[in-house]
Amino acid sequence: MKTLYMDWTVYEATEKYPELIRIIASWGFPQIRNSYLRRVLGKKFTIKEAIEELRLNKKMIFDSLKKHGFEIKE
């Protein structure tokens, strides 16, 4: 199981687990595939902040991450 901390930046998380790029894009955020945007904006937001900022359904996100083998640490 891969551990994912909600206080990691989006950039940090996608660097550690590149498969997150595809997963996050499937949530309706295809811009994550752009390496420049991921590096610049991804360093400004934690995963928790990104979920809140994008008004994503937290339960759906957590279920999706768990389905892909992630253990979520809040």
C-alpha positions as CSV (number, residue, x, y, z in Angstrom):
1,M,0.0,0.0,0.0
2,K,1.2,3.5,-0.9
3,T,0.9,6.2,1.8
4,L,-0.4,9.6,0.8
5,Y,-0.4,12.5,3.2
6,M,-3.0,15.1,2.7
7,D,-0.5,17.8,3.8
8,W,1.9,17.0,0.9
9,T,1.8,19.5,-1.9
10,V,0.2,18.3,-5.2
11,Y,3.6,18.6,-6.8
12,E,5.3,16.6,-4.0
13,A,2.7,13.8,-4.2
14,T,2.8,13.5,-8.0
15,E,6.6,13.4,-8.0
16,K,6.6,10.5,-5.5
17,Y,3.6,8.8,-7.2
18,P,3.5,9.8,-10.9
19,E,0.4,7.6,-11.3
20,L,-1.5,10.3,-9.4
21,I,-1.3,12.6,-12.4
22,R,-3.7,10.3,-14.3
23,I,-5.9,9.8,-11.3
24,I,-6.2,13.5,-10.5
25,A,-6.9,14.2,-14.2
26,S,-9.8,11.7,-14.1
27,W,-11.4,13.8,-11.3
28,G,-12.0,16.6,-13.8
29,F,-8.6,18.4,-13.5
30,P,-6.8,17.6,-16.8
31,Q,-4.4,20.6,-16.3
32,I,-2.5,18.4,-13.9
33,R,-0.9,16.7,-17.0
34,N,0.9,19.9,-17.9
35,S,4.3,19.7,-16.2
36,Y,4.7,23.5,-15.9
37,L,1.3,24.0,-14.2
38,R,1.9,21.0,-12.0
39,R,5.2,22.4,-10.9
40,V,4.1,26.0,-10.4
41,L,0.6,25.6,-9.0
42,G,1.2,22.2,-7.5
43,K,3.8,23.6,-5.1
44,K,1.3,26.1,-3.8
45,F,-1.5,23.7,-2.7
46,T,-1.5,20.7,-0.5
47,I,-3.7,17.8,-1.6
48,K,-6.2,18.8,1.1
49,E,-6.3,22.4,-0.1
50,A,-6.7,21.3,-3.7
51,I,-9.7,19.1,-2.8
52,E,-11.3,22.0,-1.0
53,E,-10.4,24.7,-3.6
54,L,-11.8,22.6,-6.4
55,R,-14.9,21.7,-4.3
56,L,-14.4,18.0,-4.9
57,N,-16.3,15.4,-3.0
58,K,-13.8,14.3,-0.4
59,K,-15.4,10.9,0.1
60,M,-15.3,10.2,-3.6
61,I,-11.7,11.3,-3.8
62,F,-10.7,9.1,-0.9
63,D,-12.6,6.1,-2.3
64,S,-10.8,6.6,-5.7
65,L,-7.4,6.8,-4.0
66,K,-8.0,3.7,-1.9
67,K,-9.2,1.8,-5.0
68,H,-5.8,2.7,-6.6
69,G,-3.9,1.3,-3.6
70,F,-3.3,4.4,-1.5
71,E,-3.6,4.7,2.2
72,I,-4.7,8.2,3.1
73,K,-3.2,10.0,6.1
74,E,-4.9,13.2,7.1
